[in-house]
Amino acid sequence: MFPVALMSVFHATRIPASIRHHQQFPRCTGGSPMNIFSRYPLRITIPALLLTMAILRGAVSYQTYNTAGVKLVEKQGVDFVDEIMMRNQVHMNATLRIEDMERLKKEVALLSQSADNGEVTMVVDEKKRIVSASNPAWEGHPLAMSDISAEGKQLTTNLFDARVSTPKRKIIFSRDKQIIYAVAPLFFGGDPARIGLLYHEYGMQPLKASWQKTLHREVFFVFSLSLAIVMFLLFFLYVVLFRRARRVCETINRFGLGENTARSQLGGADELAVISTALDKMLDLQVAAEKQIRDQTLLLRQLTDGLPVLIAYVDQDACFRFINQEFENWFYLKPEQIIGRQACELFGEKNYREISSHLTQALSGKTAEYEGAIPIDNGSLRQFHATLLPHFENGSGVQGCFLLAQDITQLKQDQEQIRKAKEQWELTFDSILDEIITVQDKDFRILQANKAASVFFDLPRDEIVGRRCHELFREDDVPCSECPAYAVLQEGKTHAAELYHERLKKTFWVTMSPMVSENGKFYGLVHSAKDITEFKQLEQKLRQSQKMEAIGALAGGIAHDFNNILTPILGYSELIAGILPNSSPERGMAQEIEKAGRRAKELVKQILTFSRQGEQQRQLLQIHLIIKEALKLPRSSIPTTIAIHQNVVDCGMVLADPTQVHQVLMNLCTNAYSAMREKG
């Protein structure tokens, strides 16, 4: 968890507050002084935009109004020409009915004067001869001789060529729409068959010129009004917006240069005041955030410098960007001698080759761990364990890696001591060959076993570990009822008991001791089982020997008393036999009493020999005589179903203790009798 926490704190403090005016708060200044729009974006761009919009508005209005006005002028011209043609047609028809040519000329002259634009007016009879015209030179000449335009001639020709009884007035524009051509039928002498025409040309230039002047005045007025509005908006923006915005911008510049108390503090309730208030709050938050970052940076420095772990940060170019105090202590270098240098430059080519693969792995996004050693001043090596953790930036991949290295020299030494102690303990544990020692948990599951246990159960140690004690000893799923482990678990003290194994026919002395820490926490049980079968047999033999010794002592006392009894019997039997004559039957009885007494004396002598105690005294003796004498004693105690056959030869003189030889023979006879179990 420590590397993850370190990465998060380092990431939060990786931009120092001292460089905020270079990275977070660019100054509110323009670019090149020649670029006026980037230097003064608001006070020039906005008015220029408004002025451009006003010009575009005037241009669009001019085009729109001009098109609509021309159409209106043209319509008015057509209506005007149609009106005068209709009135003059009526007047001239009345004049032609009475054939008053002078009056007709006056009317033509009057029509020409009303136009006042130099256009042509003429009356043509049914023979296409000009009767009257605005140009007197044309009078009396054919229509084709006149100087009217081709469009006018075509219009008159169309009227004459029309195959209708009553032709109608017709008005058309010239191709450039600068002249209106109009014709109207006239009836000469009131005869409908004599159809002539009134031809009139009306120029539109004066009307259109007048309209253009009016339009120019209106467009100029609109443009002047728009320009006035732009100037007013410029003044308004300068007073209300630009000046206050400049104050906000200056506040940002001052804050970016390190003046933490710089605030705009604009009054009012407009949008710029709201922005100013929000900016001031943001600056307050920024100051607080920078203080927090400084505190976190200091905390990070104190934390990393206080840890007995080497900590460093390496960027993608394998350059060191951050180190702690432990790094300086390891390499005996100052931070300015490390920061910015590449790993190969700092460690050397040889040492760098040993770690380059791990560094490449970390910079590719995978955690790397390795162990190594570096020399120190006293000529020894500092062993360390290093971990390289990749540093990921959101959306930018791996930006570098964190190096965490811990000095494990003492750990390695401790591990070596522990290994030696463990090896020594295992040797000691396994050197106890006469006891089966196991370490068990509270469920009697074996955790460790010595070599004697492996030999006793004829199983590898791995197969013993994990099995329960009663499963190995008794091949039973239920623990032994007489096992002292229950008492140990209840009382927490060592208990021992003698257990007999029915299947193995062996007796074990079982000792159970609790494994308890200093604070009383229970860890397990130490189970020791020693095979005491042979010891029990020796103990039984000792008891038998003690019994035999007691019996011998008792027999010795009885033999002395019996000797005291036999002494008068033998004495008096010898006296009686000596007194009685040889032929006397009583003499034979006395002699039998003497023989029986002597046999009893020999028997007592053997008992005394068996029960005699003292130091061994070896002497020359004939051992075959001792054997024959010893075989007489067990005869009385052995059942008659068992026969004793003797084949004793003279083996010469032997240096031995007669008592011990007698005891050996008695033991052999006793063992032979016990083996036969009274069956013979």
C-alpha positions as CSV (number, residue, x, y, z in Angstrom):
1,M,0.0,0.0,0.0
2,F,2.9,2.4,0.6
3,P,4.0,2.6,-3.0
4,V,0.4,3.4,-4.1
5,A,0.0,6.1,-1.5
6,L,3.4,7.6,-2.4
7,M,2.4,7.7,-6.1
8,S,-0.8,9.5,-5.4
9,V,0.9,12.1,-3.2
10,F,3.7,12.6,-5.7
11,H,1.2,13.0,-8.5
12,A,-0.7,15.6,-6.5
13,T,2.4,17.7,-5.8
14,R,4.4,17.2,-9.0
15,I,3.8,20.9,-10.2
16,P,5.4,23.3,-7.7
17,A,3.5,26.5,-6.9
18,S,6.6,28.5,-7.6
19,I,6.1,28.1,-11.4
20,R,2.4,28.7,-11.5
21,H,2.8,32.0,-13.4
22,H,4.6,30.1,-16.2
23,Q,2.2,27.2,-16.6
24,Q,-1.2,28.0,-15.1
25,F,-1.7,31.8,-15.4
26,P,-0.5,33.2,-18.7
27,R,-0.3,37.0,-18.8
28,C,-3.2,38.9,-20.5
29,T,-1.0,40.4,-23.2
30,G,-1.2,40.1,-26.9
31,G,1.2,38.6,-29.3
32,S,3.2,40.7,-31.7
33,P,2.6,44.5,-31.4
34,M,2.0,44.6,-35.1
35,N,-1.0,42.4,-34.8
36,I,-3.6,44.9,-33.5
37,F,-6.5,42.5,-33.4
38,S,-4.6,40.1,-31.1
39,R,-3.3,42.9,-29.0
40,Y,-6.7,44.6,-28.5
41,P,-9.2,41.9,-29.2
42,L,-12.2,43.5,-27.5
43,R,-11.8,47.2,-28.1
44,I,-11.0,46.9,-31.8
45,T,-12.6,43.6,-32.9
46,I,-16.0,44.2,-31.5
47,P,-16.4,47.8,-33.0
48,A,-14.9,46.6,-36.3
49,L,-17.3,43.8,-36.3
50,L,-20.2,46.1,-35.7
51,L,-19.0,48.6,-38.3
52,T,-18.6,45.7,-40.8
53,M,-22.1,44.6,-40.0
54,A,-23.4,48.1,-40.5
55,I,-21.6,48.4,-43.9
56,L,-23.0,45.0,-44.9
57,R,-26.4,46.0,-43.8
58,G,-26.2,49.2,-45.9
59,A,-25.0,47.3,-48.9
60,V,-27.7,44.7,-48.6
61,S,-30.3,47.5,-48.0
62,Y,-28.9,49.4,-51.0
63,Q,-29.2,46.4,-53.2
64,T,-32.6,45.4,-52.0
65,Y,-34.0,49.0,-52.1
66,N,-32.4,49.7,-55.5
67,T,-33.9,46.6,-57.1
68,A,-37.3,47.3,-55.6
69,G,-37.1,51.0,-56.4
70,V,-36.2,50.5,-60.0
71,K,-39.1,48.1,-60.4
72,L,-41.4,50.7,-58.8
73,V,-40.1,53.5,-61.0
74,E,-40.5,51.3,-64.1
75,K,-44.1,50.5,-63.1
76,Q,-44.8,54.1,-62.4
77,G,-43.3,55.1,-65.8
78,V,-45.5,52.5,-67.6
79,D,-48.6,53.6,-65.7
80,F,-47.8,57.2,-66.6
81,V,-47.2,56.5,-70.3
82,D,-50.3,54.4,-70.4
83,E,-52.3,57.3,-68.9
84,I,-51.1,60.0,-71.2
85,M,-51.4,57.7,-74.2
86,M,-55.0,56.9,-73.3
87,R,-55.9,60.6,-72.9
88,N,-54.0,61.7,-76.1
89,Q,-55.6,58.8,-78.1
90,V,-59.0,60.1,-77.2
91,H,-58.2,63.7,-78.0
92,M,-56.4,62.9,-81.2
93,N,-59.2,60.6,-82.4
94,A,-61.6,63.5,-81.9
95,T,-59.2,65.8,-83.8
96,L,-58.8,63.4,-86.7
97,R,-62.5,62.9,-86.9
98,I,-62.8,66.6,-88.0
99,E,-59.4,66.4,-89.7
100,D,-58.1,69.4,-87.9
101,M,-54.4,69.0,-88.6
102,E,-53.2,72.2,-86.9
103,R,-54.8,71.1,-83.7
104,L,-53.2,67.6,-84.2
105,K,-49.8,69.2,-84.4
106,K,-50.4,71.2,-81.3
107,E,-51.4,68.1,-79.4
108,V,-48.3,66.3,-80.7
109,A,-46.2,69.2,-79.6
110,L,-47.9,69.3,-76.3
111,L,-47.3,65.6,-75.7
112,S,-43.6,66.0,-76.6
113,Q,-43.2,69.0,-74.2
114,S,-44.9,67.0,-71.4
115,A,-42.2,64.4,-71.7
116,D,-39.5,67.0,-71.4
117,N,-36.8,64.4,-72.0
118,G,-36.2,64.7,-75.8
119,E,-38.1,61.5,-76.6
120,V,-40.0,61.1,-79.9
121,T,-43.7,61.6,-80.5
122,M,-45.4,61.2,-83.9
123,V,-48.7,60.4,-85.7
124,V,-48.6,58.0,-88.6
125,D,-51.6,57.5,-91.0
126,E,-52.8,54.3,-92.5
127,K,-50.3,54.6,-95.3
128,K,-47.4,54.7,-92.8
129,R,-46.7,58.3,-93.6
130,I,-45.8,60.6,-90.8
131,V,-48.5,63.2,-90.4
132,S,-47.2,65.1,-87.4
133,A,-44.0,64.6,-85.3
134,S,-42.0,66.1,-82.6
135,N,-39.3,66.5,-85.2
136,P,-41.0,68.6,-88.0
137,A,-38.4,67.3,-90.5
138,W,-40.1,63.9,-90.4
139,E,-43.5,65.2,-91.4
140,G,-44.7,63.9,-94.8
141,H,-42.0,61.2,-94.9
142,P,-42.6,57.5,-94.6
143,L,-42.3,55.9,-91.2
144,A,-39.3,54.0,-92.3
145,M,-37.4,57.2,-92.9
146,S,-37.6,58.3,-89.3
147,D,-34.7,57.9,-86.9
148,I,-36.6,55.9,-84.2
149,S,-34.9,52.8,-82.8
150,A,-35.4,49.4,-84.4
151,E,-37.4,48.4,-81.3
152,G,-39.8,51.3,-82.0
153,K,-40.1,50.5,-85.7
154,Q,-40.8,46.9,-84.9
155,L,-43.5,47.9,-82.4
156,T,-45.2,50.1,-85.1
157,T,-44.9,47.4,-87.7
158,N,-46.5,44.9,-85.4
159,L,-49.5,47.2,-84.9
160,F,-50.0,47.7,-88.6
161,D,-49.6,44.0,-89.2
162,A,-52.1,43.0,-86.6
163,R,-55.1,41.4,-88.2
164,V,-57.7,42.7,-85.8
165,S,-60.4,45.2,-86.4
166,T,-59.7,47.3,-83.4
167,P,-56.0,47.3,-82.4
168,K,-55.1,48.0,-78.8
169,R,-52.5,50.2,-77.1
170,K,-49.2,48.5,-76.5
171,I,-46.4,49.6,-74.3
172,I,-42.9,47.9,-74.1
173,F,-39.5,48.6,-72.6
174,S,-36.3,48.8,-74.5
175,R,-33.7,46.1,-73.9
176,D,-31.8,48.3,-71.4
177,K,-35.1,49.4,-69.9
178,Q,-34.1,53.0,-70.2
179,I,-36.9,53.9,-72.8
180,I,-40.7,53.1,-72.9
181,Y,-42.1,52.5,-76.3
182,A,-45.8,53.1,-76.6
183,V,-48.2,52.9,-79.6
184,A,-52.0,53.6,-79.8
185,P,-54.3,53.2,-82.8
186,L,-55.9,56.3,-84.3
187,F,-58.8,56.4,-86.7
188,F,-58.5,59.0,-89.4
189,G,-61.7,60.8,-90.5
190,G,-63.6,58.7,-88.1
191,D,-63.3,55.8,-90.5
192,P,-62.4,52.5,-88.7
193,A,-60.8,51.3,-91.9
194,R,-58.3,54.1,-91.9
195,I,-56.2,53.0,-88.9
196,G,-53.1,54.9,-88.1
197,L,-51.1,55.1,-84.9
198,L,-49.7,57.4,-82.2
199,Y,-46.1,56.6,-81.4
200,H,-44.4,57.9,-78.3
201,E,-41.0,57.3,-76.7
202,Y,-40.7,58.0,-73.0
203,G,-37.1,58.1,-71.4
204,M,-36.7,56.6,-67.9
205,Q,-33.3,58.1,-67.1
206,P,-34.6,61.2,-65.2
207,L,-36.9,59.1,-63.0
208,K,-34.2,56.6,-62.3
209,A,-31.6,59.3,-61.6
210,S,-34.0,60.9,-59.2
211,W,-34.6,57.5,-57.5
212,Q,-30.8,56.9,-57.2
213,K,-30.3,60.3,-55.5
214,T,-33.1,59.5,-53.0
215,L,-31.6,56.0,-52.4
216,H,-28.1,57.4,-51.9
217,R,-29.4,59.9,-49.3
218,E,-31.2,57.2,-47.4
219,V,-28.3,54.8,-47.5
220,F,-26.0,57.6,-46.3
221,F,-28.4,58.3,-43.5
222,V,-28.5,54.6,-42.5
223,F,-24.7,54.3,-42.6
224,S,-24.3,57.5,-40.6
225,L,-26.8,56.3,-38.1
226,S,-25.0,52.9,-37.9
227,L,-21.6,54.7,-37.5
228,A,-23.0,56.8,-34.7
229,I,-24.4,53.7,-33.0
230,V,-21.0,52.0,-33.4
231,M,-19.2,55.0,-31.8
232,F,-21.7,55.0,-29.0
233,L,-21.2,51.3,-28.5
234,L,-17.5,51.7,-28.5
235,F,-17.7,54.4,-25.9
236,F,-20.1,52.3,-23.9
237,L,-17.9,49.2,-24.1
238,Y,-14.9,51.2,-23.1
239,V,-16.6,52.6,-20.1
240,V,-18.6,49.6,-19.0
241,L,-16.6,46.6,-20.4
242,F,-13.1,47.3,-21.7
243,R,-11.8,49.3,-18.7
244,R,-13.2,46.8,-16.2
245,A,-12.0,43.8,-18.3
246,R,-8.5,45.3,-18.3
247,R,-8.7,45.5,-14.5
248,V,-9.6,41.8,-14.4
249,C,-6.7,41.0,-16.8
250,E,-4.3,43.0,-14.7
251,T,-5.4,41.1,-11.7
252,I,-4.6,37.8,-13.4
253,N,-1.2,39.1,-14.5
254,R,-0.3,40.2,-11.0
255,F,-1.5,36.9,-9.5
256,G,0.5,35.0,-12.1
257,L,3.6,37.0,-11.1
258,G,3.2,35.8,-7.5
259,E,1.1,38.5,-5.9
260,N,-1.3,36.2,-4.0
261,T,-3.4,39.2,-2.7
262,A,-4.2,40.5,-6.2
263,R,-8.0,40.6,-6.6
264,S,-10.2,42.5,-9.1
265,Q,-13.2,43.3,-6.8
266,L,-15.5,44.8,-9.4
267,G,-18.8,46.1,-8.1
268,G,-22.1,45.8,-9.7
269,A,-24.4,43.0,-10.8
270,D,-23.6,42.7,-14.5
271,E,-21.9,39.7,-16.1
272,L,-18.4,41.1,-15.8
273,A,-19.0,41.7,-12.1
274,V,-20.1,38.1,-11.8
275,I,-17.0,37.0,-13.6
276,S,-14.9,39.1,-11.3
277,T,-16.5,37.6,-8.3
278,A,-16.0,34.1,-9.6
279,L,-12.4,34.9,-10.5
280,D,-11.7,36.2,-7.0
281,K,-13.1,33.0,-5.5
282,M,-11.1,31.0,-7.9
283,L,-7.9,32.8,-6.9
284,D,-8.8,32.2,-3.3
285,L,-9.2,28.5,-4.0
286,Q,-5.9,28.6,-6.0
287,V,-4.0,30.1,-3.1
288,A,-5.5,27.5,-0.7
289,A,-4.7,24.8,-3.2
290,E,-1.1,26.0,-3.6
291,K,-0.8,26.1,0.2
292,Q,-2.1,22.6,0.4
293,I,0.3,21.5,-2.4
294,R,3.2,23.1,-0.6
295,D,2.2,21.4,2.6
296,Q,1.8,18.1,0.8
297,T,5.2,18.6,-0.9
298,L,6.8,19.3,2.5
299,L,4.9,16.3,4.0
300,L,6.1,14.2,1.0
301,R,9.7,15.3,1.6
302,Q,9.5,14.7,5.3
303,L,7.9,11.3,4.7
304,T,10.3,10.1,2.1
305,D,13.3,11.5,4.0
306,G,12.2,9.8,7.2
307,L,11.8,6.4,5.6
308,P,14.7,3.9,5.7
309,V,14.0,3.3,2.0
310,L,15.6,4.7,-1.1
311,I,13.0,6.5,-3.2
312,A,13.5,8.1,-6.6
313,Y,11.5,9.1,-9.7
314,V,12.9,8.4,-13.1
315,D,11.3,9.8,-16.3
316,Q,10.9,8.2,-19.7
317,D,14.5,9.3,-20.7
318,A,15.9,7.5,-17.6
319,C,16.7,10.8,-15.9
320,F,16.3,11.3,-12.2
321,R,13.6,13.9,-11.3
322,F,13.2,13.2,-7.6
323,I,15.3,11.6,-4.8
324,N,15.0,11.4,-1.0
325,Q,17.6,11.7,1.7
326,E,18.3,7.9,1.7
327,F,19.3,8.1,-1.9
328,E,21.9,10.8,-1.0
329,N,23.1,8.6,1.9
330,W,23.6,5.6,-0.4
331,F,25.5,7.3,-3.1
332,Y,27.1,10.2,-1.1
333,L,25.9,12.8,-3.6
334,K,24.0,16.0,-3.3
335,P,20.6,16.4,-5.1
336,E,22.0,18.8,-7.6
337,Q,24.5,16.1,-8.6
338,I,21.7,13.6,-9.2
339,I,18.6,15.5,-10.4
340,G,18.6,15.6,-14.2
341,R,21.3,13.0,-14.7
342,Q,20.6,9.8,-16.6
343,A,20.9,6.4,-14.8
344,C,23.7,5.2,-17.0
345,E,25.7,8.3,-16.3
346,L,25.1,8.0,-12.5
347,F,25.6,4.2,-12.1
348,G,28.2,3.7,-14.9
349,E,27.9,1.5,-17.9
350,K,28.7,-1.8,-16.1
351,N,26.2,-1.3,-13.3
352,Y,23.6,0.2,-15.7
353,R,23.6,-2.9,-17.9
354,E,22.6,-5.0,-14.8
355,I,19.5,-2.9,-14.2
356,S,18.7,-1.7,-17.7
357,S,16.3,-4.6,-18.5
358,H,14.3,-3.9,-15.2
359,L,14.2,-0.2,-16.0
360,T,13.0,-0.9,-19.5
361,Q,10.3,-3.2,-18.2
362,A,9.0,-0.6,-15.7
363,L,9.0,2.2,-18.4
364,S,6.9,-0.2,-20.6
365,G,4.2,-0.3,-17.9
366,K,5.1,-3.5,-15.9
367,T,6.3,-3.7,-12.3
368,A,9.9,-4.9,-12.0
369,E,11.6,-6.3,-8.9
370,Y,15.3,-7.3,-8.5
371,E,18.0,-7.7,-5.9
372,G,21.6,-6.4,-6.1
373,A,24.6,-5.1,-4.2
374,I,26.6,-1.9,-4.3
375,P,30.0,-1.3,-2.6
376,I,30.2,1.0,0.4
377,D,33.1,2.9,2.1
378,N,34.2,0.1,4.5
379,G,34.9,-2.2,1.5
380,S,31.8,-4.4,2.1
381,L,28.7,-4.6,0.0
382,R,25.3,-3.1,0.6
383,Q,22.6,-5.7,-0.5
384,F,19.3,-4.2,-1.5
385,H,15.9,-5.2,-2.9
386,A,14.5,-2.8,-5.5
387,T,11.0,-2.3,-6.9
388,L,10.2,-0.3,-10.0
389,L,6.6,0.9,-10.2
390,P,5.4,2.4,-13.5
391,H,3.8,5.9,-13.3
392,F,0.7,6.2,-15.5
393,E,-0.7,9.6,-16.6
394,N,-4.4,9.7,-17.5
395,G,-4.6,9.3,-21.2
396,S,-0.9,9.7,-21.7
397,G,0.5,6.3,-21.0
398,V,3.7,5.7,-18.9
399,Q,5.4,8.9,-17.9
400,G,8.2,7.4,-15.8
401,C,8.6,5.0,-12.9
402,F,9.2,5.1,-9.1
403,L,12.3,3.4,-7.7
404,L,12.0,2.0,-4.2
405,A,15.0,0.2,-2.8
406,Q,15.4,-1.2,0.7
407,D,18.7,-2.1,2.4
408,I,18.5,-5.9,3.1
409,T,22.1,-6.4,4.2
410,Q,21.1,-7.0,7.8
411,L,18.1,-9.0,6.7
412,K,20.3,-11.3,4.6
413,Q,22.6,-11.7,7.7
414,D,19.7,-12.4,9.9
415,Q,18.3,-14.9,7.3
416,E,21.7,-16.6,7.2
417,Q,21.8,-16.7,11.0
418,I,18.2,-18.1,11.0
419,R,19.2,-20.6,8.4
420,K,22.2,-21.8,10.5
421,A,20.1,-21.8,13.6
422,K,17.4,-23.7,11.8
423,E,19.9,-26.1,10.5
424,Q,21.5,-26.5,13.9
425,W,18.0,-27.0,15.5
426,E,17.1,-29.6,12.9
427,L,20.4,-31.4,13.5
428,T,19.7,-31.3,17.2
429,F,16.1,-32.3,16.6
430,D,17.1,-35.2,14.4
431,S,20.0,-36.3,16.6
432,I,17.6,-37.5,19.3
433,L,17.3,-41.0,18.0
434,D,15.8,-42.7,21.1
435,E,12.7,-40.5,21.2
436,I,9.9,-39.9,18.6
437,I,9.4,-36.1,18.8
438,T,6.7,-34.3,16.9
439,V,5.2,-30.8,17.0
440,Q,1.4,-30.7,16.8
441,D,-1.4,-28.2,16.7
442,K,-4.4,-28.3,19.0
443,D,-6.1,-30.8,16.7
444,F,-3.1,-33.2,17.1
445,R,-2.1,-32.6,13.5
446,I,1.6,-33.1,13.1
447,L,3.5,-30.0,12.0
448,Q,7.1,-31.2,12.4
449,A,8.7,-34.6,13.1
450,N,12.3,-35.6,13.8
451,K,14.3,-38.3,12.0
452,A,13.5,-40.9,14.7
453,A,9.8,-40.6,13.9
454,S,10.5,-41.1,10.2
455,V,12.6,-44.2,11.0
456,F,10.0,-45.5,13.5
457,F,7.1,-45.2,11.1
458,D,9.2,-46.1,8.1
459,L,7.7,-43.1,6.2
460,P,9.2,-40.0,4.6
461,R,9.0,-36.9,6.7
462,D,6.7,-35.2,4.2
463,E,4.2,-38.0,4.6
464,I,4.2,-37.7,8.3
465,V,3.6,-34.0,8.4
466,G,-0.1,-33.2,8.1
467,R,-1.4,-36.4,9.6
468,R,-2.8,-36.8,13.1
469,C,-0.8,-38.4,15.9
470,H,-3.4,-41.1,16.6
471,E,-3.7,-42.0,12.9
472,L,0.0,-42.9,12.9
473,F,0.4,-44.6,16.3
474,R,-2.9,-46.4,16.5
475,E,-4.3,-46.2,13.0
476,D,-7.5,-44.9,14.5
477,D,-9.6,-41.8,13.9
478,V,-10.2,-41.2,17.6
479,P,-7.5,-39.8,19.8
480,C,-6.2,-42.0,22.7
481,S,-8.4,-41.6,25.8
482,E,-5.3,-41.8,28.1
483,C,-3.3,-39.3,26.1
484,P,-1.9,-36.5,28.3
485,A,-2.6,-33.9,25.6
486,Y,-6.1,-33.3,27.0
487,A,-4.6,-32.3,30.4
488,V,-2.1,-30.1,28.7
489,L,-4.8,-28.2,26.7
490,Q,-6.8,-27.7,29.8
491,E,-4.1,-26.8,32.3
492,G,-1.4,-25.4,30.0
493,K,1.3,-27.4,31.8
494,T,3.5,-30.3,30.8
495,H,2.1,-33.8,31.5
496,A,3.5,-37.3,31.0
497,A,2.0,-40.8,30.9
498,E,3.0,-44.4,30.3
499,L,1.1,-45.8,27.3
500,Y,1.0,-49.4,26.2
501,H,0.6,-50.1,22.4
502,E,-1.4,-53.3,21.9
503,R,-0.6,-53.7,18.2
504,L,3.1,-53.0,18.6
505,K,3.4,-54.7,21.9
506,K,5.5,-51.8,23.1
507,T,5.4,-49.5,26.0
508,F,6.0,-45.7,25.5
509,W,6.7,-42.9,27.9
510,V,4.7,-40.0,26.4
511,T,5.5,-36.4,27.4
512,M,3.3,-33.5,26.1
513,S,4.4,-29.9,26.6
514,P,2.6,-26.7,25.5
515,M,4.2,-24.2,23.1
516,V,3.1,-20.8,24.6
517,S,4.5,-17.3,23.7
518,E,5.4,-14.7,26.3
519,N,2.0,-13.1,26.1
520,G,0.3,-16.5,26.6
521,K,-0.7,-17.2,23.0
522,F,-0.9,-21.0,22.3
523,Y,1.0,-22.2,19.3
524,G,0.9,-26.0,19.6
525,L,2.1,-29.1,21.4
526,V,5.5,-30.8,21.7
527,H,4.9,-34.6,21.7
528,S,7.7,-36.9,22.9
529,A,7.3,-40.7,22.8
530,K,10.1,-42.8,24.1
531,D,10.1,-46.6,23.7
532,I,10.6,-48.0,27.2
533,T,9.7,-51.6,26.5
534,E,13.3,-52.8,27.1
535,F,13.5,-50.6,30.2
536,K,10.3,-52.2,31.5
537,Q,11.7,-55.7,30.9
538,L,14.9,-54.8,32.7
539,E,12.8,-53.3,35.5
540,Q,10.9,-56.6,35.7
541,K,14.1,-58.5,35.8
542,L,15.3,-56.2,38.5
543,R,12.2,-56.8,40.5
544,Q,12.6,-60.6,40.0
545,S,16.3,-60.3,41.0
546,Q,15.3,-58.3,44.1
547,K,12.7,-61.0,44.9
548,M,15.3,-63.7,44.5
549,E,17.7,-61.7,46.7
550,A,14.9,-61.5,49.3
551,I,14.2,-65.1,48.9
552,G,17.9,-65.9,49.2
553,A,18.2,-63.9,52.4
554,L,15.2,-65.6,53.8
555,A,16.6,-69.0,52.7
556,G,19.9,-68.2,54.3
557,G,18.2,-67.5,57.6
558,I,16.1,-70.6,57.4
559,A,19.2,-72.6,56.4
560,H,21.1,-71.5,59.5
561,D,18.2,-72.3,61.7
562,F,17.8,-75.6,59.9
563,N,21.5,-76.3,60.4
564,N,21.1,-75.8,64.1
565,I,18.3,-78.3,64.1
566,L,20.3,-80.8,62.0
567,T,23.3,-80.7,64.2
568,P,21.8,-82.6,67.2
569,I,20.0,-85.0,64.8
570,L,23.2,-85.9,63.1
571,G,25.2,-86.1,66.3
572,Y,22.7,-88.2,68.1
573,S,22.1,-90.5,65.1
574,E,25.9,-91.1,64.9
575,L,26.0,-91.9,68.6
576,I,23.1,-94.3,68.4
577,A,24.6,-96.0,65.4
578,G,27.9,-96.3,67.2
579,I,26.3,-97.7,70.4
580,L,24.1,-100.2,68.7
581,P,25.5,-103.5,67.5
582,N,25.9,-104.1,63.8
583,S,23.2,-106.8,63.8
584,S,20.7,-104.6,65.5
585,P,17.8,-103.4,63.3
586,E,17.8,-100.1,65.2
587,R,21.4,-99.5,64.1
588,G,20.2,-99.5,60.4
589,M,17.4,-97.1,61.3
590,A,19.9,-94.8,63.0
591,Q,22.1,-94.9,60.0
592,E,19.2,-94.0,57.7
593,I,18.4,-91.1,60.0
594,E,22.1,-90.1,59.7
595,K,21.9,-90.3,55.9
596,A,18.8,-88.3,55.7
597,G,20.3,-85.7,58.0
598,R,23.4,-85.5,55.9
599,R,21.3,-85.1,52.7
600,A,19.4,-82.3,54.5
601,K,22.8,-80.8,55.5
602,E,23.9,-80.8,51.8
603,L,20.6,-79.3,50.9
604,V,21.1,-76.6,53.5
605,K,24.6,-76.1,52.3
606,Q,23.3,-75.5,48.7
607,I,20.8,-73.1,50.0
608,L,23.5,-71.2,51.8
609,T,25.6,-71.2,48.7
610,F,22.7,-69.7,46.7
611,S,21.9,-67.1,49.3
612,R,25.5,-66.1,50.0
613,Q,26.2,-62.5,49.4
614,G,29.5,-60.6,49.3
615,E,32.4,-59.7,47.0
616,Q,33.4,-62.1,44.2
617,Q,36.2,-64.3,45.2
618,R,37.7,-66.2,42.3
619,Q,39.5,-69.5,43.2
620,L,40.6,-72.7,41.6
621,L,37.8,-75.2,41.5
622,Q,36.5,-78.2,39.6
623,I,33.5,-76.7,37.8
624,H,31.9,-80.0,37.0
625,L,31.4,-80.7,40.7
626,I,29.7,-77.3,41.1
627,I,27.4,-78.1,38.2
628,K,26.4,-81.5,39.7
629,E,25.8,-79.9,43.1
630,A,23.7,-77.0,41.6
631,L,21.5,-79.4,39.6
632,K,20.4,-81.0,42.8
633,L,18.7,-77.9,44.2
634,P,16.0,-77.1,41.5
635,R,14.9,-80.7,41.3
636,S,12.7,-80.3,44.3
637,S,11.0,-77.2,42.8
638,I,10.5,-78.4,39.2
639,P,7.4,-80.5,38.4
640,T,7.9,-84.2,37.9
641,T,6.7,-83.7,34.3
642,I,10.1,-82.1,33.6
643,A,13.1,-84.4,33.6
644,I,16.7,-83.3,34.2
645,H,19.3,-85.2,32.2
646,Q,22.9,-84.6,33.2
647,N,26.0,-85.1,30.9
648,V,28.7,-83.4,32.9
649,V,32.3,-84.3,32.2
650,D,35.5,-83.4,34.0
651,C,36.8,-80.2,32.4
652,G,39.7,-79.6,34.8
653,M,40.4,-76.7,37.2
654,V,38.8,-73.3,36.5
655,L,39.4,-69.9,38.2
656,A,35.9,-68.7,39.1
657,D,33.7,-67.6,41.9
658,P,31.7,-70.8,42.9
659,T,28.8,-68.7,44.2
660,Q,28.4,-66.9,40.9
661,V,28.7,-70.1,38.9
662,H,26.0,-71.6,41.1
663,Q,23.8,-68.5,40.5
664,V,24.3,-68.8,36.7
665,L,23.2,-72.4,36.7
666,M,20.2,-71.7,38.8
667,N,19.1,-68.9,36.5
668,L,19.5,-71.1,33.4
669,C,17.4,-73.8,35.0
670,T,14.8,-71.2,36.0
671,N,14.6,-69.8,32.5
672,A,14.4,-73.3,31.0
673,Y,11.6,-74.2,33.4
674,S,9.7,-70.9,32.5
675,A,10.0,-71.6,28.8
676,M,8.5,-75.0,29.2
677,R,5.5,-73.6,31.1
678,E,5.1,-76.8,33.2
679,K,4.5,-79.0,30.1
680,G,7.8,-80.8,30.1
